Amino acid sequence: MHSCGIEKYIPEGEQLYTGSTLELTTESNSKDEKEIKSELLGLIEPNPNTTFLGMKPALFFHYKAQREKPGFIYKFLNKSFGEEPVYFSDVNPERIEELILNRLDNNGFFYSRSASETVIDEKFASVNYSAKLPVPYVLENYNLESDTLPIYKEIEKMLPETALKKGDRFDLNLLKAERIRLNNGLKQRGFYNSQEDLLIFEADTNQYKNRKFDLFLRLKKDVPARASIPYTIDSITVYPNYTIEDDTLPLNEKNTTRVNGIDFIQEELYFKPELLESYLLFNKGDLYNANTSKQTSNRLSALGSYKYVNIQYTEIDTTATDGNGGSLAANIYLAPLTKRSIRAEIQAVSKSNGFTGPGVLLSHINRNIFNGGETFSVSANFSYESQLSSGNNSSLSSIAGGISADLVIPRSVPLSPRRFQYAVPKTKISLGYDFLQRSQLFTLSSVNASFGYTWQENQYVYHTLDPISINYSKLSNVTNDFQTILDDNEYLSQSFEQRFIAGLLYSFTYDEVSKLSKEAPIYFATNVDVAGNLLGLISSGSETVFGSTYAQYAKADADLRLYLRWQKERTLVSRIYAGWGVPYGNSTTLPFIKQFYSGGPYSVRAFNIRSLGPGNFNAETENATTDYFDQSGNLKLEANVEYRFPLFSYLKGAFFIDAGNVWLTGDYSDIEADQRNSSFSETLFTDGKFEKDWLSEVAAGVGFGVRLDIQSFVIRLDLASPLRIPYLDENERWNVPFFGNADNNMTLNFAIGYPF
């Protein structure tokens, strides 16, 4: 504590500002006194230097870094955590007193009094503020001053929805919010030229002796006539292939198509007018509506065919003074993106299964291919990957590649875009082929196809629905080593035999993380995967379709994250994940590609990829060559906490705690019966089963990491160590991180992107 003392660094003639207090005295029992005090405390500035356990380490680092030769450590600590000193000379108590009185007036506490007292103790100083609050003024009546203008009639319709209620304390913020509400309502009722500052409130206290007031709302004097009348859309003109030269294009039969009273001007057909018209939410003869106009702009932007959308309104009748309303001409300018593009990428591939290596991606995109906003893309990829940090199988490598084609239609086939107000769903049709050649083991080829929809329900909610999802896989070039693994483990063998997967996929996502203004955003995602029901009906009880075994299962998972943000890009992230899959019908196990795994850079980072579970099963004690494939399950539980903070510029740091595992659920007696001669399978099902003591089988680890974060492109290195090892004897499972005697006491994870 003595070494962190900062008194000797304070310059002569200065006092370090240590903070302020605020004492309120009220003449009434106000229910919101705590909120008022919190608001007033927010006015007191500047903030003093931060304190930790009675010390000021951030200020200490700053002072040390100002020396002639501060050294690397103090430079680093000052850059990451240092604070410049806040002296009493930076404080202006008189100004704070004025701000307090002004804020109290805004909250209805008129004729308040405030004072301040300075406390100076040699090198330190503080200020004690006080305020005396009288009984506040409260609302008795809220009325609109009547007039014959149409705008008054619309305001009168909106008054019943006001948040201002009898007995409310006078609050300037509430009055501002009410004015914003009314103006937004007017903008949705045709009042194109309405402005917030045209509305004025008047408070009258003359009728009462006990601090009550009547509130009157009216338009300011000399308001322009065009601001108090509604406007109707008289004409709509759309330029689907807009360039600057189009501004002078005249309407004629060759370049103009009229659909439902809307003119589409394009020299050559770029976008089919009858399709484009369905994305517009307003029509000729409608009252102007600001929200409808904004939603229309968003819908057109979401087509994926245009780089910008500009909706402009021109007043046709600007001399309307009889109160009947004015007219607007709506012009919609749509500037298209480049129709075709080719992209080549050299990639660094990092997968959740621990394989990392270089890759190449080639893609071709054709936008608006059928003149209805459709986007057709073809991509091909090739990569070489090697598994890092995976114990006995760290030498495994693979060659992967594939080709895929996607057609994205910016509407919900067969439904019209008119049926969707906030955002129009997109229909996606996909077809692809992938192959994976794993060294020393096998080659896996797969063909996949899907038909589905994606749509955004509101600012935070997203949906994905694939009513048709098909995957056919074929295992070939199986080596003797891998065949031995399959022969010894019927559970794994059956998971590879389910070659045909056909079912339904649904995903729901609630995401506030992109809203940077939120201090505590949440993220929630869930996925539902059901396969085999329709095939079961078609095959009439047969276990095969088209000569291949098909899978029947139901699988779901949920991912919940809470982010706590504060100054200097510091974030505390907590996450809970749970997933469960249940095979049924002709399936005894989940298909291999649908099983859950634990451990690795996106899971419990203190353990190598797929080295955990199921339960307390330990593959190394059974057969060291099988750990990569056998350690999976149909139930997964996981929790993580990570604290993220900046280091230098684009370099970020993190401390984290991870916990989780996978288990087996269900009845595997048939498999066990087939494998009576295999002690390996018997141990797997016994140790891996989910039972009431599952908490004792949860793995845990701690660690720290660095991340290079350049505009959301993240390269991550995390060093972790186990805290609890579930596959050891029960009295040996706890471990001292980084210093214990565990065989894998440190694991280095390399990955691209944040873990969650």
Secondary structure, 3 states (H helix, E strand, C coil): CCCCCCHHHCCCCCCEEEEEEEEEEECCCCCCHHHHHHHHHCCCCCCCCCCECCECHHHHHHHHHCCCCCHHHHHHHHHHHCCCCCEHHHCCHHHHHHHHHHHHHHCCCCCCEEEEEEEEECCEEEEEEEEEECCCCEEEEEEECCCCCHHHHHHHHHHHHCCCCCCCECCHHHHHHHHHHHHHHHHCCCCCCCCHHHEEEEEECCCCCCCEEEEEEEECCCCCHHHCCCEEEEEEEEECCCCHHHHHCCCCCCCEEEECCEEEECCCCCCCHHHHHHHCCCCCCCECCHHHHHHHHHHHHCCCCEEEEEEEEEECCCCCCCCCCEEEEEEEEEEECCCEEEEEEEEEEECCCCEEEEEEEEEEEEECCCCCCCEEEEEEEEEEEEECCCHHHCCCEEEEEEEEEEEEECCCCCCCHHHCCCCCCEEEEEEEEEEEEECCCEEEEEEEEEEEEEEECCCCEEEEEEEEEEEEEEEECCCHHHHHHHHHCHHHHHHHHCCEEEEEEEEEEEECCCCCCCCCCEEEEEEEEEECHHHHHHCCCCCEECCEEECCEEEEEEEEEEEEEECCCEEEEEEEEEEEEEECCCCCCCCHHHCECCCCCCCCCCCCCCCCCCCCCCHHHCCCCCHHHHCCECEEEEEEEEEEEEEECCEEEEEEEEEEEEEECCCCHHHHHHCCCCHHHHHHHHHCECCCCHHHHCEEEEEEEEEEEECCEEEEEEEEEEEECCCCCHHHCECCCCCCCCCCCCEEEEEECCCC
